[in-house]
Amino acid sequence: MAIGFKLSPSFWRNQLRQWHWISSALCLVGMILFAVTGFTLNHASAIEAEAKITTWEKDLSAETVALLDQAEDKAVLPAALAKAIRADTGINVKRAVAEVSEEELYLSMPGPGLDEWMAIERETGFTTYERSHRGVIAVLNDLHKGRNSGPAWSLFIDVIAIASVIFCLTGLGLLWIYARGRRITWPLVGLGTIVPLILFLLFIHA
């Protein structure tokens, strides 16, 4: 014999509240970060910072030069070679992907708000290095876009995106439950929906 049951409105209300506060806790800092960097990206030309550039040239040791032939094109450097280059230069290159030609080993090591590269002559070991840091705002802007931020940060963005969607949908559910006592609810929801559409149709799509 099947036993039926009916979920009460209070059950759904409690569920929505539960998921709403959990998702808000998960995405709070992320939403603030992406809101602030959304503003800075929108006004990037007005708050552009001067890059701090570091450059130098030096020769690698003979022992390191002997290891350069281990590098493969479009691949991460072998551990022994990366360790030797760091010992000679002080630069951590273990995650750099090499571009290898007959004459040169080129290492690109970009990061959020950062451009960094190293070029090594394979025969002589003569090395040119440059690091360009564009400041804290540039770092935050690149984190917003996930630019050169790595797979862990990419996963973080996905989690924040999912939590934000849950936060908004559960908020909409709570609005539905409490809208009867707040007449301004749906006009405000409608305004928030139609304004972006009007802006798109009048000023972007056209």
Secondary structure, DSSP 8 states (H G I E B T S, - for coil): --------HHHHHHHHHHHHHHHHHHHHHHHHHHHHHHHHHHTTTTS----EEEEEEEE--HHHHHHGGG--TTEE--HHHHHHHHHHHS---TT-EEEE-SSEEEEE--BTTEEEEEEEETTT-EEEEEEEE--HHHHHHHHHHTTT-HHHHHHHHHHHHHHHHHHHHHHHHHHHHHGGG-TTHHHHHHHHHHHHHHHIIIII--
